[in-house]
Every structure is written in structure tokens, then in C-alpha cells.
Amino acid sequence: MNNTLPSVLTDDNLLILLETFKNGLVSHATGKGFEEEEYQRIRKIILASPKLEKLVPRFLRTCRTTSDFWQWIKNESPSYDGRRQILADQVNPMLDAIEYESGEGALEFSKNYEKQNIIGTGGFGVVYKYEHRLLKMPFAVKVFAPAFYDGGTDQRELERFFQESRILFKLNHPNIIRIYDAGLISNRPFIRMEYFDGKNLNEVLTEFGTQSEEKSIVALKHIVSAIAHAHENGIIHRDLKPSNIMAAKPNQFRVIDFGLGIFIENELHSRLTKTGAQTISGYYNAPELVANPKLIDKRSDIYSLGAIWYTLLTGQPPAGSDFMSTLRPLGISEKTIAVIKKCLNPFEMRYMDCKELLADLETF
């Protein structure tokens, strides 16, 4: 064991340290232990790295010892599998960022683009804000996690990713983030897209609280119109939720992350699940989609639209057997309640498509 900081911390060294640290954390979280001195040594290196400054998870900043970490992870999840998933979600973005930045493709990309900052992270990859050096225009660049290409030596999944990503270029709608380019950086797929300076709907709710019925209807008209356009082009989103919808004044909205819904199925779904990435789960996914992640149906997106509308009005996603009863005490009209209910109905009783839903919205 080396108890001193490396004199020159290369990206390769940092990757090895992060892998070592992740393995140690998983070992400790599953009852096997992590040597205290090694934990503190690697933690110190990670916290001192400028490249990881914006990606360091909160638990790493606050858990100074292995005992602190044990108390934290024990409170986060009672199961070993749950703890492994939590640590994958927390640590993988750091691994992904260093692996991406150390490749030749990243160096080539930097000739034309200057990286500004990280604007989003998650199990599917990292989103960076870049500025074109000559155009002086900002772009968002999503670099996908290794699970999107690490499917075997024949790279079949990587080829399929680009084959299916072609359809994203068909999307041309004022309420959908525009896709400009796709390619590889350090053998990792990326998509370059429109940079939208706004907040996602979760952030809007946190900062401004629930929306009035009138404002929520305006928002839904924009969002449903975007999804209708996607459906007309053969694209089902399958991961609609407040964090995937951006908003800015005056009444500007953008739906993002269409690139995921088309690619979550078959062995990729299984592989992502093993890495700890959440694919189809949560309050905003239709029950039939949670039961069968391979399902492709417009009505699954319609359920999510209803769940998002409900959240804008109440501040909470729909849950429980009697969740619709919370709308009337808020003064929500019976007409709005009826439309939301039809979105959230069982599969066969929902709106058949977004055009039908949009027609009802236009009558408000």
C-alpha cells in the first residue's frame, strides 16, 4: 500500500484509484470492511482533484472515516444490492468523466470546443456545456456511460446505438431539444445538442412551488405537442418525468433525453440494471412499462404526461389508491381532473394518442 500522494497524478492513476475506492466502498457496505488508512488516503486525493470537483458525491465530503461511511450507507439502504446500486450511481459519474477526458477523441474535440462545466450527471452518462471556439455558441454534449457500448468485442450494441440514434435527427419541434451531431469520444458515444438555459420542472417546483391550474395547462399544451410530434416520427420517450422537461420564461419548454427511451430494451436493459443504473422505474412510468420494460406503446408516455401534470398541481407524484382525491381540495376544476384521470387510467382506458389528449387541452 502506498501512503503518499502520487507526485504526478495522471488520468490512468486517478482511474485506478477510483476503481480501488469504489471496490473498497462496496466491500465495506456489504460487511467485508475497508482499511481506514486507505479510505482516508484515496478520499483525500479525490477531494483534491480539480477534475472531480463538481462530481464528488456529498457522502464523500461528509464521511471522513469508514465509520461515518458505514452509518451513511446503512441508513440509505438495508440491503446489499441496494447499497451496490447507490454506490454505482454515486461513483460511476467520476469514473466516466475521467475515462472520457483521458481519450484521444476528447483532445480532438477540444480543438473546436471549450468545456465550460458539467450540467448533468446520472447512470446513463454525463452532460457537459461546451462553447464553440469560433462561433462563440454554447452546446450541450451528452457523453454516454460505458454500458452503452461495452456489450462485447464485436461492438454490436455500439453500432445499434448509432443506427437507432438516426431517428433523433428527425425531431424538429420548438419544444424538443434539437440534436445536431453524434459520434465517439474515447470510444464512447456522444450526442451534441442545443443548450437550453433553463431549469427542469423539479427545480421549478422546488424554487417556485406548485403551479396554478392555468399555468399548468399552458405547460402541458407545449409538452404534449412535443410528444405528439415524437410519436408521429415513431419515437416513444419511455422516460418522461419532471427532470426531463426544461422550462424558462416566457413559457418556453424543452423535452430532453429522447435518446434513452429508444435504446432501453433486451440485453442492454439487463446490463444497465447490473451496473446500478435505473432504467424503467419510479412514479412517472406507467405500471405496464415497469412490468415490461420492452413495451413500446404511446399510451405509456401519456400516463407519464398525466403524472407530470398532477405533480405540477400538487407538488407530489401520484401515489396511493386515492391520490386523485387530493385535487378537489386544491380548487382544481372537474374538467382538469377528468383529463388527468384519463391519462392515468389503466392501459386500455387511457387516451389512445397525444392528438386526442391535445384536442381536450385545446378546449380549456
N, C-alpha and C positions, 0 to 999 in steps of 0.2 A: 504493500500500500504506500502511495506517495502522499506525504503530509504537507507538501509545499505547493504553492500555486505555480503552474507552468510559467516559464519566463515568456514564452510566446504561445498564446492560446489560439491555435488555428481552428478553422471550422471543423476539421476532422476530429481534433481533440475535444472540441465542445460537443460534437455529436456523440462521441464515446462516453463522455461524462454524463450527458443527458440520458443516454440509454442505461448506463450504470445506475444513475439516480432513480430512474423510473422502475427498474427491476428491484432495486432496494426498497422503494416505497411499496411496491406490490407485495414483496416478501414480508415486510413489516405489517402491512394491512391485513395479511392472511395468516398471521400468527407465527411467522418464522424469524422475525427480527431484522434489524438493520443497525450496523455498528454506529454508535453515536458519533465517533470522531469522523468517520467517513461521511455521514449525513451532514454534519456541520461544515466540513471541508468543501463538499460539492455545492451545498446551498450557498456558501459564500461566493464561489466562483459564478454561479448562475446570477445571483443578485448584482454582481459587479459587471456583468456583461452588457454593454450598450445595445447589442443586437437583440437582447431578450427583454430589455427594459419594459416594453409595452405588452409583453406576452406572459410575464411571470404571474402565475396564479396567486390569488390572495392568500391561500393557505400557506404558501411557501414564504410569504413575507411575515406572516404572524406566527408560524410554528417554528420556534427557534431550536427546539430539541425534538428527539424522536418521541419523547413522552407527549409533547404538545401535539405532534402529528397524530399519534395514536388516539388521543382524545378527540381530535377533529374528525378523523376518518370513521371512528366508532360511532360518532353522533350522526354522520352523514348517511351511513347505511349499515344495517345489521348483518348483511350477507357478504360473503367473499366475492361473489360475482358482481354484486352492486358496487363494491369498492373498486374492483378492477376497472369497471366501466367509468366510474368517476375519475380515477387517475388517468385513464386513457384520454378522456375529454379534457382534462386539465393540462396534461403534459405534452400530448401529441402536437398541439399547435407550435410549441417551441421547437420540437424536433423537425417538423415540417418546414418551418421558416429557415432554420439553419441549413437544412439539406437543399432547399430551393436556392438560397443565396450563394451557396458554395459552388454551384454548377456553372459550366461554360455558357449555357444559354442565358443565365441571369446577367453575366458580364456583357454579352452581346446586346441584350435588351436594354441595359443601362446606357448604351451609346446614344439611344434616341429618347429614352425616358429617364426622368429623375424621380426616384422613390421619395414620396412625401411622408407617409405614415401608414400604419395599419388601421383599417376602418372596420374590420370584422374578422372574427375567428369562429371556428366550430369544427365538428367532426369531419366535415366534408372539405375543409381547407381553410386558407387564409385569404382575405381580401385586402389589397393594398390600394392606396391612392397614389397614382403616378401623374407627373406632368410632362407633356411632350416638350422636349428641349427647344424645338424650333417654333412649334405652333403656340406654345405657352398655354395649352389647354389641358385641363385635368381629365383623367380617365380612371375608372375603377378596374383593377385586374384581379380576377379570382384565380388563384393557383390551387389546384385540387390536391387533396390528400393522396398519399401513395396507394390507398386501397382502390383508387380509380384506375390504376394501371398495373398493379402488382398481381396479375392474375396468372402468370406463367411465362415461360421463356418465349412462347410464340406471340405474346403481346396481343392476343385476340381481343381482350377487353379494351385495350387502348384503341385499337382500330375501330371497334364498335362505338366507343365513346365519340370519336370524331364523325363517324358515319351518322349517328343519331343526332349529333350536335348541329348538323347542317340545317335541320328544320328550324333551329332557333333563329336563323337568319331570315326566315320568312316573316317573323313577327315585326310589324311596323304599326305601332299604335301609340298615341300620346301618353297612355297610362301604363306602358310596359317599358322597362329599362331596355334600351337599344343595345344590341350586340354588334360589335364592329369587327372582331377578329378572334381567332382561336389558334392555338399552336402548342409547342412544347418549350418548357424551360427546365433544363436539367432532367430531361426525360419525364417531366411532369406536365400534364395538360393544364393549359390556362385559357381563360376567356377574357378578352378585353372588351369593356362595355362603357356605356355612358356613366359619367359620375353625376350623381344627383345629390345636391346639398340639402338634405332634409333629415327628419327623424323618422324612425319606424313607429308604428302605431303603439307598440308597448311603451316607447319613450314618450309619445304624446300623452298617453293616459297617465303616466307617472307624473309628468310635468303639469298637465292642464286638467286632469281629472276626466270624468266621463263626459261624453258628448251629448248635446241636445238632440232630440229626435230629428229636428230639421237638418242639423249639420251631419248627422249620421246618414241620412238619406242621400245627401249630396255626395258624401264619400262613397257610399255603396253604388251609386249610379256610375261613378268613374271606375270603380274596381270591377263591377260586374261587366261593364262594357269591355274592359281589358280581357277578362277571362273568356267572354263570348268570342272575341277575336282569336284568342289562342285556340279555343275549341274548333273554330271554323278552319283552322290550319292544322288540325289533327293533333294538337298538343294538350294533354291533360296535366295540370300542375302537380297535383297529389301531395303538396306540402304547403298549402295555403294556411297562414297564421299571421297574427299581427306583426311579428318581427320580419315577415317577408313582404310587408307593404310599407313603402316610404311615403311621407307626407311633407308638404311645405306650403307656405302661403304664397299666393291666394288660391286655395282649392286645387293644389297640384298633388297628384298621387302617382306612384310608380309601383307596379308589382315586380318583384325580383325573384331570382333563383328558379327560373323555369328549367335550367339545365339539370336539375336534380331529379325532378319527377319522371322524366322520360327514361332515366337510367337506373332506377331503383327496382330491380327485379332479379329473379333467378340467382345465379351463384354470386353476383355482386352483392345482392341483399344479404346473403349468408356471410360473405366475407366482411362486409361493413359491420354487421352485428357482432362478429367475433372481435373486431378491433375496439368495440365500445361505442361506435357511432350510432346515434339514434336514427333510424330510417323512418318507419311509419309508426308513430305513437303520439299520444297526447290528446288534449281536449278538443283540438281543432280538426282532427282527422275523423272521417266517417267510420262508424263501427265496422262496416263491411270491409273497409280498407285495412283496418287494424287486423281483422281476422284473416285477410288475404292480401298481402302487400303487392301481389302481382296483378291485382284487379285494375283494369283500365276502363273507367266509366265517368262521363261528365257529371253524373249526379253526386259523385264523391266530392268534387270541387264545390258543388252547390251546397252541400252540407257545411263545408268549411266557411263558405261565404256567410251562411246564416249564423254560424258560431262567432265569426268576427263581428258581425252586426250586433249580436247580443252582447258581446264584450264591450263594444263602444258605448252601449247604453247603460250597462251595469257595472263595468269595471272588472268583471269576472267571467271566465269562460263558462258555458253551460255545463252543469254537472248536477247529478242527483235526479230523482224521479219526478220532482215537482218544480224544476227550475223555471218553467215558463210563468209560474205564478208570481215571480218577483217583478215582472214588467208592469203590471197594472198599478201597483202602489207608486210607481215612479211617474205615473201620468202618461204612459205610452199609449197611443191610440190603438183601438182594436184592429184597425187596418194594418198597422205595422206589426202588431203581434201575430196576426194571421199569416203575413208573408214570412216572418221569421220561423213560425211554426212549420210552414210548408217546406222551408229549406231544411229543417232539422227532422222532418218526418222520417219514418222508416223508408228504406230504399225505394220501394215501389210506389210510395205515396208522395214523393218529392216532386219538385219542378222537373220536367223532363230535360230542359236545357236552359241556358242562360238567356236566350231570347225571350222565353216565356217569363222568366223572373224579371228581366229588364222591362218588359211590357207592363208588368204590375207596378214597378218602381216609377215608371213614367206617368202613372196616373196620380201620383201624390201631388 
